[in-house]
Amino acid sequence: MGGGQEVAVIVRPLVERDLPAATRIIRLAFGTFLGAPDPENFWPELDYARTRWLADPGAAFGAADDGELVGSNFATRWGSVGFFGPLTVRPDLWDRGIGKRLMEPVVARFDAWGVRHAGLFTFAHSPKHVGLYQKFDFWPRFLTAVMTKAVGPAESSSLSRYSELPPGGHEDCLNACRAVTDAVYDGLDVEREIRAVYAQELGDTVLLPTDGGLAGFAVCHCGPGTEAGNGSCYVKFGAVRPGPAANASFDRLLGACESLAARKGLSRLDAGVNLARHGAYRTMLQHGFRTAFQGVVMQRHNDAGYNRPDAYVIDDWR
């Protein structure tokens, strides 16, 4: 049973041999909290621990009790932006202070990185989760909708993808993507996500080239063994350049993501959006997306970051 006296765990960097145990705890913790009939086999096709550890091994942390891994947490840096999760603890040790201990190195890492905007995604209906993160100056703002839509037939039109660029074109592409995100929020940079998806073969990055450069892009995980799961294309991050053409570009980007999913034989397109980004949310609804579930983003110092009506950005910080 959870609760009771705090456990004197050792918090240390997560290493590769920890990943199977971390994966089991993630599935068991979420399955237990969400009331799944078989928590130990919850989300069997999803992989958060290995994909995030490989993307940045130095930003993953584990809690050990007498040498046994009992929890983990993963920090992510997108340039001037940082977020963390999933933070999970073995259910029989809930409410024993381990979550708080796993928060400490992540907050320290954000400070060391010097990120300007930091936050997390959590269950909006859980006072316990919200209360924990408030102790570290993270505050709930708008809901984030994790949305989904059925994928239609593959279109015959061309689709520009990062994986199809010649090796010499990758750096130019990354610079163009950085120009898009920097226009959305100063210093925002998801190069690490683009490189991780390419290196780990998790999916692809869809590009919207224009005569003047790049109008937008989306980093997509595809299928099992990724953060998408069976039959799904998950847009981990997507953005278009701000301005008068943003809504039209965003609609094109959604169509391009659906085309990628169709060409990979996937039946579902999943994408999250903070509801403060009203234009993006409305466009997704018009494109046929419906909310599968909702959470709340908690932001350090109650800073809004790029969650504003004119930001056409897809992400959910899960």
Secondary structure, DSSP 8 states (H G I E B T S, - for coil): ---SS----EEEE--GGGHHHHHHHHHHHHHHHTT-SSGGGSSTTB-SHHHHHHH-GGGEEEEEETTEEEEEEEEEEEBTEEEE---EE-GGGTTSSHHHHHHHHHHHHHHHHT-SEEEEEE-TT-HHHHHHHHTTTEEEEEEEEEEEEE-----SS--EEGGGS-GGGHHHHHHHHHHHHHHHSTTB--HHHHHHHHHHTSEEEEEEEETTEEEEEEEEEESTTBTS-TTEEEEEEEEE--STTHHHHHHHHHHHHHHHHHHTT--EEEEEEETT-HHHHHHHHHTT-EEEEEEEEEEETT--TT-STT--EE----
